[in-house]
Amino acid sequence: MNDRPRWIIDNELAVFSRPGYGLNDATPDIVDEWLDVCKAEGIRSIICLLTEDDIAEHFTVDLPYAWMIRQYGERGFHVDWIPIVDGREVPITEDEGVRIRSAFDKLPKPVLIHSKSGMFRSAAAAEFITTSDIDGKYTIVFPAQENSLAMQVTGNQYPNNADADYDLPWLNITVNARHNGRSWELTSPTIRNTKELSHFRDYLITLSRDAEPVHPDFFFTEPTMFFSAIASDADTVRLSIQLSYEHLPEDMRDDTVVFSVRIERKRLLAYANVVDAWLRQFPERKEW
């Protein structure tokens, strides 16, 4: 099996292969060893995506039904079992994703998700968690080391005058940030219009495919967020995200705060899909 869980959001969400991955007859001792690794990583809750057939195939069959799920609980972990069928073209359906997201929101953190290898169902479940809320809102969560940063387009600055002869189509960005022990959530009208938001989507798509993008930087008209691709390899992009002005607490606004994140290219495409969802939620409005 993999030696350690893979962190998706530091100290909040991780994925892992099943106990005894690579073996067809995982025993209670093997499960205990796997749980020891989880304990050492600080995991408090486990979401298991294995089906009954998966358990019958890969775990000792002469023990009571789903014994390993009970063993998780007996070792002090909070557990939710959400069976997801393997091998489908779409690993996680929308309904399944909502169930997983709901479980993640309720369980004590950090939460670990596992299926067989931790590469398909688990990865898709983690992707759903990091890009959507169960209330229909969509969020981008950047996997910053030690710190954390999430952004969400939460609506127009002036939501009630869409039918006026003129309109101020500014869109609000809400950031939820944790940096060097400080945490804050702030909203500011940052995006001039939906066209600018579509440019941000195109920027993410470009980063997902180009090793040396022609335009590595991006910022909105109200420059409270500044993005810069500073390094990349075949699979990942290192992104610097700078917050300033209204997206910082008042006592920090004489400075800027920088988050350094390394993001898988395929995740950047998922982020672009989130921006598409924002564009559907907040269609184009009239300018002055």
C-alpha positions as CSV (number, residue, x, y, z in Angstrom):
1,M,0.0,0.0,0.0
2,N,1.0,3.7,-0.2
3,D,3.2,4.6,2.8
4,R,1.2,7.6,3.9
5,P,-2.0,9.4,3.1
6,R,-1.8,12.2,0.5
7,W,-3.0,15.5,1.8
8,I,-5.4,17.4,-0.4
9,I,-6.1,20.2,2.1
10,D,-3.5,20.4,4.9
11,N,-4.9,19.2,8.2
12,E,-8.4,18.9,6.8
13,L,-8.6,16.3,3.9
14,A,-6.5,13.4,2.8
15,V,-6.9,10.4,0.5
16,F,-5.3,7.0,1.0
17,S,-5.3,3.5,-0.5
18,R,-7.3,0.8,1.4
19,P,-5.8,-1.3,4.2
20,G,-3.5,-3.9,2.7
21,Y,-3.6,-2.5,-0.9
22,G,-2.0,-5.1,-3.1
23,L,-3.2,-8.0,-1.0
24,N,-6.4,-10.0,-1.6
25,D,-6.9,-11.1,2.0
26,A,-6.4,-8.1,4.4
27,T,-6.6,-9.3,8.0
28,P,-7.4,-7.4,11.2
29,D,-3.6,-7.0,11.9
30,I,-3.1,-5.4,8.5
31,V,-6.0,-3.1,9.1
32,D,-4.6,-2.2,12.5
33,E,-1.2,-1.3,10.9
34,W,-3.1,0.9,8.4
35,L,-5.0,2.6,11.2
36,D,-1.7,3.2,13.0
37,V,-0.5,5.2,10.0
38,C,-3.7,7.2,10.0
39,K,-3.3,7.9,13.7
40,A,0.3,9.1,13.2
41,E,-1.0,11.5,10.5
42,G,-3.5,13.0,12.9
43,I,-6.6,11.6,11.1
44,R,-9.8,11.8,13.1
45,S,-12.4,10.6,10.7
46,I,-12.6,8.1,7.8
47,I,-15.0,8.0,4.8
48,C,-14.9,4.6,3.2
49,L,-16.0,4.3,-0.4
50,L,-15.6,0.5,-0.8
51,T,-18.6,-1.5,-1.9
52,E,-19.8,-4.8,-0.3
53,D,-18.2,-6.6,-3.3
54,D,-14.9,-4.7,-2.7
55,I,-14.9,-5.8,0.9
56,A,-15.7,-9.4,0.1
57,E,-13.0,-9.5,-2.5
58,H,-10.1,-7.9,-0.6
59,F,-10.8,-8.6,3.1
60,T,-10.9,-11.8,5.2
61,V,-14.3,-13.3,4.4
62,D,-14.6,-15.6,7.5
63,L,-15.2,-12.6,9.8
64,P,-18.5,-10.8,10.4
65,Y,-19.9,-8.6,7.7
66,A,-18.0,-5.3,7.1
67,W,-15.9,-6.0,10.1
68,M,-13.2,-3.6,9.0
69,I,-15.6,-0.7,9.1
70,R,-16.4,-1.6,12.8
71,Q,-12.7,-1.9,13.5
72,Y,-12.2,1.7,12.3
73,G,-14.7,2.8,15.0
74,E,-13.3,0.6,17.7
75,R,-9.9,2.3,17.2
76,G,-11.5,5.7,17.9
77,F,-12.2,7.0,14.4
78,H,-15.4,8.7,13.3
79,V,-16.6,6.7,10.3
80,D,-19.0,7.1,7.4
81,W,-19.4,4.4,4.8
82,I,-20.6,5.5,1.4
83,P,-20.3,2.7,-1.1
84,I,-19.3,3.9,-4.6
85,V,-19.1,1.4,-7.5
86,D,-15.7,1.3,-9.2
87,G,-14.8,1.4,-12.9
88,R,-17.4,3.9,-14.1
89,E,-16.5,6.6,-16.7
90,V,-17.7,9.2,-14.2
91,P,-16.2,8.0,-10.8
92,I,-18.6,10.1,-8.6
93,T,-22.1,11.2,-9.6
94,E,-23.5,14.5,-8.4
95,D,-25.8,12.8,-5.8
96,E,-22.9,10.7,-4.5
97,G,-20.7,13.8,-4.3
98,V,-23.4,15.7,-2.3
99,R,-23.5,12.8,0.2
100,I,-19.7,12.7,0.5
101,R,-19.5,16.5,0.9
102,S,-22.2,16.4,3.6
103,A,-20.3,13.7,5.5
104,F,-17.1,15.7,5.2
105,D,-18.8,18.8,6.5
106,K,-20.2,17.0,9.6
107,L,-17.2,14.8,10.5
108,P,-14.3,16.0,12.8
109,K,-11.3,17.1,10.8
110,P,-8.9,15.9,9.5
111,V,-10.9,13.5,7.3
112,L,-9.4,10.7,5.3
113,I,-11.2,9.2,2.2
114,H,-10.2,5.8,0.9
115,S,-11.3,3.4,-1.8
116,K,-9.0,0.7,-3.3
117,S,-6.0,2.6,-4.6
118,G,-7.0,6.1,-3.5
119,M,-6.5,7.3,-7.1
120,F,-9.9,7.2,-8.7
121,R,-13.0,7.2,-6.5
122,S,-11.2,8.8,-3.6
123,A,-9.5,11.5,-5.8
124,A,-12.8,12.3,-7.5
125,A,-14.5,12.6,-4.1
126,A,-11.8,14.9,-2.8
127,E,-12.2,17.0,-6.0
128,F,-15.9,17.3,-5.4
129,I,-15.3,18.4,-1.8
130,T,-12.8,21.1,-2.9
131,T,-14.9,22.6,-5.6
132,S,-18.5,22.6,-4.5
133,D,-20.8,23.3,-1.5
134,I,-23.9,21.3,-0.7
135,D,-26.0,24.5,-0.9
136,G,-25.3,24.9,-4.6
137,K,-22.4,27.3,-4.2
138,Y,-19.0,26.5,-5.8
139,T,-15.7,27.1,-4.2
140,I,-12.0,26.9,-5.2
141,V,-9.8,25.7,-2.4
142,F,-6.1,26.2,-3.0
143,P,-3.9,23.5,-1.3
144,A,-1.5,25.9,0.4
145,Q,1.2,24.4,2.7
146,E,0.4,25.0,6.4
147,N,-1.9,27.9,5.4
148,S,-5.2,27.7,3.5
149,L,-7.1,29.8,1.0
150,A,-10.5,29.4,-0.6
151,M,-12.3,31.8,-3.0
152,Q,-15.9,32.0,-4.0
153,V,-17.9,34.3,-6.3
154,T,-20.9,35.1,-4.1
155,G,-23.0,37.4,-6.3
156,N,-23.2,40.9,-7.8
157,Q,-22.3,43.9,-5.7
158,Y,-25.8,45.3,-6.5
159,P,-28.0,42.3,-7.0
160,N,-31.3,44.0,-7.3
161,N,-30.9,46.4,-10.3
162,A,-30.4,43.9,-13.1
163,D,-33.4,45.3,-15.0
164,A,-32.4,49.0,-14.6
165,D,-31.5,51.1,-17.6
166,Y,-27.9,50.8,-16.4
167,D,-26.2,48.4,-14.0
168,L,-23.1,48.1,-12.0
169,P,-22.1,44.5,-12.9
170,W,-19.3,44.1,-10.3
171,L,-19.1,40.6,-8.8
172,N,-18.1,39.9,-5.2
173,I,-15.3,37.5,-4.3
174,T,-15.4,36.0,-0.8
175,V,-12.1,34.7,0.5
176,N,-11.7,32.4,3.5
177,A,-8.0,32.5,4.5
178,R,-5.7,31.2,7.2
179,H,-2.1,32.5,7.2
180,N,0.5,32.3,10.0
181,G,-2.1,31.7,12.7
182,R,-4.6,34.4,11.5
183,S,-7.9,33.4,10.0
184,W,-10.4,35.7,8.2
185,E,-13.3,35.7,5.8
186,L,-13.9,38.8,3.8
187,T,-16.0,39.8,0.7
188,S,-15.1,42.5,-1.8
189,P,-16.4,43.6,-5.2
190,T,-13.3,42.5,-7.2
191,I,-14.5,41.4,-10.7
192,R,-15.6,44.1,-13.1
193,N,-18.0,41.9,-15.1
194,T,-18.6,38.4,-16.4
195,K,-16.2,38.9,-19.3
196,E,-13.4,39.4,-16.8
197,L,-14.5,36.2,-15.0
198,S,-14.3,34.3,-18.2
199,H,-10.8,35.6,-18.7
200,F,-9.9,34.1,-15.3
201,R,-11.3,30.7,-16.5
202,D,-9.2,30.9,-19.7
203,Y,-6.1,31.7,-17.5
204,L,-6.7,28.5,-15.5
205,I,-7.1,26.4,-18.6
206,T,-3.9,27.9,-20.1
207,L,-1.9,27.0,-16.9
208,S,-3.3,23.5,-17.0
209,R,-1.8,22.8,-20.4
210,D,1.2,25.2,-21.1
211,A,4.5,24.6,-19.5
212,E,5.6,28.2,-20.2
213,P,2.4,30.3,-20.5
214,V,2.8,33.5,-22.5
215,H,0.9,35.4,-19.8
216,P,1.8,33.8,-16.4
217,D,0.1,36.5,-14.3
218,F,-3.5,37.4,-13.8
219,F,-5.3,40.0,-11.7
220,F,-8.9,41.4,-11.7
221,T,-9.8,45.1,-12.2
222,E,-9.8,45.6,-8.4
223,P,-6.4,44.1,-7.7
224,T,-7.1,42.5,-4.3
225,M,-6.0,39.1,-5.7
226,F,-3.0,38.6,-7.9
227,F,-2.0,35.3,-9.4
228,S,1.4,34.4,-10.8
229,A,2.7,31.1,-12.2
230,I,6.2,30.9,-11.0
231,A,7.3,27.4,-11.8
232,S,5.9,24.2,-13.4
233,D,6.7,20.6,-14.3
234,A,5.0,17.9,-16.3
235,D,2.2,17.4,-13.7
236,T,2.0,20.5,-11.5
237,V,2.1,24.3,-11.5
238,R,3.5,26.3,-8.6
239,L,1.3,29.4,-8.2
240,S,1.8,32.5,-6.1
241,I,-1.5,34.1,-4.9
242,Q,-1.2,37.5,-3.3
243,L,-4.0,39.1,-1.3
244,S,-4.2,42.8,-0.6
245,Y,-6.5,45.7,0.3
246,E,-10.1,44.7,1.1
247,H,-9.3,41.0,1.1
248,L,-7.1,41.5,4.2
249,P,-8.2,42.5,7.7
250,E,-7.9,46.2,8.3
251,D,-4.8,46.0,10.5
252,M,-3.0,44.1,7.7
253,R,-3.8,46.4,4.7
254,D,-0.5,48.2,4.7
255,D,1.1,44.9,3.5
256,T,0.3,42.0,1.3
257,V,-0.1,38.3,2.1
258,V,1.3,35.7,-0.3
259,F,0.2,32.0,-0.5
260,S,2.5,29.6,-2.4
261,V,0.6,26.6,-3.7
262,R,1.5,23.6,-6.0
263,I,-1.5,22.4,-8.0
264,E,-1.9,19.4,-10.2
265,R,-2.7,20.5,-13.8
266,K,-5.9,18.4,-13.9
267,R,-7.1,20.2,-10.8
268,L,-6.6,23.5,-12.6
269,L,-9.1,22.2,-15.2
270,A,-11.5,21.4,-12.3
271,Y,-11.1,25.0,-11.1
272,A,-12.0,26.2,-14.6
273,N,-15.1,24.2,-14.4
274,V,-16.0,25.9,-11.1
275,V,-15.6,29.3,-12.9
276,D,-18.0,28.0,-15.5
277,A,-20.5,27.3,-12.8
278,W,-20.1,30.8,-11.5
279,L,-20.7,32.2,-15.0
280,R,-23.9,30.2,-15.2
281,Q,-25.0,31.4,-11.7
282,F,-24.3,35.1,-12.5
283,P,-25.0,35.8,-16.2
284,E,-23.9,38.9,-18.0
285,R,-25.5,42.2,-16.9
286,K,-25.7,45.6,-18.6
287,E,-22.9,48.0,-18.2
288,W,-23.2,51.7,-17.5
